[in-house]
Amino acid sequence: MRGLPTAIRILSVAFFALLFSACNGNGGVSPVPLNAQNFVGRFHRHSSSGKIQHVVIIVQENRSFNNLFYGFPKAKTVKYGYNTSGQKITLGPIGLETSWDIEHQLGGFLAACNGTGSYPGTNCQMNGFDNESWGCRSCSNAPYSYVPRSETKPYFYLGKHYVLADEMFASNLDASSFISHQYIIAGQASSAVNYPAGWWGCAGTGSGDYIYTITQERQYGNTIPMCFDNQTLGDEMDTAGLSWAFYASTYYGDGGIWSAYQNIKHIYEGGDWSKDIISPQTKFFTDVSNGNLRDLTWITPTCENSDHAGCGAKTGPSWVASLVNAIGNSQYWDNTAIFIMWDDYGGWYDPVAPKMLDYDGLGMRIPMLIVSAYAKDGYVSHTQYEHGSILKFAEETFGLPPLAASDTRATAPDDAFDFNKPPRKFKTVPAEHGINYFMHQPPDHRIPDAE
């Protein structure tokens, strides 16, 4: 583990982490210094002209676009894929409620990509998913699957009434949730890759709490200690005098490892930790109903509500619908933009090859839904987005500078909105479970994405 592994060696050892995985990477651009001059003249820079006053980012887990939105009208999906032997494999249905997982760290990405370039993970042929490892012994082609439509009705409803992006990619190369969650708050992850050894944050202080890095040549580099100190979008909101919140479980709670800010030293050890990091996630419902929605909000799920393979549940679509319904039926509907994204592809098949934009990206294609009173009706966006696109939209909405390479280069999803039309009325998203179900959902203390 302490040795210096290569991209090839990781393919053979990744099996031992196949039941549990997550994401991270370096932006390569120094953050703009935070001072008042940075914000002058930038507020509401895009076409919303102040109509969007709240941004909500809902983070779900581990699904490729083709896996979750298989067969969605006008979106780029396929009914079959190819393996490394050139065999054509018809995709089959596998529900969200699996008790097993698929390998999805850097080794899994490189295997699935099956690239031909001089750099690992470039010129992807997208035919190596059979070389990933998975925990279902009776499944011959587990990654070559899709979620049955009966389980994704709320997602399809949102896509058909608002915006679905079918060219959304992870900003980071590997497919670990740890790295991905750093990207969605900071636009980078200090060039880290795969999963932490030990604690997933600043609570650990031992020499065993470290993570590997990735080099400019896409090889494994040195290890670095856990507990980063990168500037985040939350810091920029503080500097601008704006409010923000990150809803997540506590570290020992259900899905608590997905609480990204516990790995940002000055947040974890500062006043923001008690003020802006909120547990449990269901407090979001009462905050919205009580008129306390922050200007910027992140919401991460519990394991059973996450869509993550291995969590043995299929309540994720209802969870997302409940969050959207809480906003839609509140005073905030007319001035809020909701971004629903899945942090990484989770090892599931997708036919669209990611481009190489830098040493640490792009990663695999993932789904994104955009919901707002100003979102286009039934629009499938074919614009290339990434994690940084969501950050960029928030930055342009609130007049904030870019944080790193991903949000600097990314295209903001302005094409998803039509601000020339009046806000349309909200219609409740139909779902199997409502807010009351999640307010009384019993806790589940399994730990996803843990080696």
PEPE-V15496 format. One record per residue. SS is DSSP state (~ for helix, > for strand, _ for the rest). Layout:
<<SS> <SS>>
//
This chain:
<<_> <_> <_> <_> <_> <_> <~> <~> <~> <~> <~> <~> <~> <~> <~> <~> <~> <_> <_> <_> <_> <_> <_> <_> <_> <_> <_> <_> <_> <_> <_> <_> <_> <_> <_> <~> <~> <~> <~> <_> <_> <_> <_> <_> <_> <_> <_> <_> <_> <_> <_> <_> <_> <>> <>> <>> <>> <>> <>> <>> <_> <_> <_> <>> <~> <~> <~> <~> <_> <_> <_> <_> <_> <_> <_> <_> <_> <_> <_> <>> <>> <>> <_> <_> <_> <_> <_> <>> <>> <>> <_> <>> <>> <_> <_> <_> <_> <_> <_> <_> <_> <>> <_> <_> <_> <~> <~> <~> <~> <~> <~> <~> <~> <_> <_> <_> <_> <_> <_> <_> <_> <_> <_> <_> <_> <_> <_> <_> <~> <~> <~> <_> <_> <>> <_> <_> <_> <_> <_> <_> <_> <_> <_> <_> <>> <>> <_> <_> <~> <~> <~> <_> <~> <~> <~> <~> <~> <~> <~> <~> <~> <_> <>> <>> <>> <_> <_> <>> <>> <_> <_> <_> <_> <_> <_> <_> <~> <~> <~> <~> <~> <~> <~> <~> <~> <~> <_> <_> <_> <_> <_> <>> <>> <>> <>> <>> <>> <_> <_> <_> <_> <_> <_> <_> <_> <_> <_> <_> <_> <>> <>> <>> <>> <>> <_> <_> <_> <_> <_> <>> <>> <>> <>> <>> <>> <_> <_> <>> <_> <_> <_> <_> <~> <~> <~> <~> <~> <~> <~> <_> <_> <_> <_> <>> <>> <>> <>> <_> <_> <_> <_> <_> <_> <_> <_> <~> <~> <~> <_> <~> <~> <~> <~> <>> <~> <~> <~> <~> <_> <_> <_> <~> <~> <~> <~> <~> <>> <>> <_> <_> <_> <_> <~> <~> <~> <~> <~> <~> <~> <_> <_> <_> <_> <_> <_> <>> <>> <>> <>> <>> <_> <_> <_> <_> <_> <_> <_> <_> <_> <_> <_> <_> <_> <_> <_> <~> <~> <~> <~> <~> <~> <~> <~> <~> <~> <~> <~> <~> <_> <_> <_> <_> <~> <~> <~> <>> <>> <>> <>> <>> <>> <>> <_> <_> <_> <_> <_> <_> <_> <_> <_> <_> <_> <_> <_> <_> <_> <>> <_> <_> <>> <_> <_> <_> <>> <>> <_> <>> <>> <>> <>> <>> <_> <_> <>> <_> <_> <_> <>> <>> <>> <_> <_> <_> <>> <>> <~> <~> <~> <~> <~> <~> <~> <~> <~> <~> <~> <~> <_> <_> <_> <_> <_> <_> <~> <~> <~> <~> <~> <_> <_> <_> <_> <~> <~> <~> <>> <_> <_> <_> <_> <_> <_> <_> <_> <_> <_> <_> <_> <_> <_> <_> <_> <_> <~> <~> <~> <~> <~> <_> <_> <_> <_> <_> <_> <_> <_> <_> <_> <_> <_>>
//
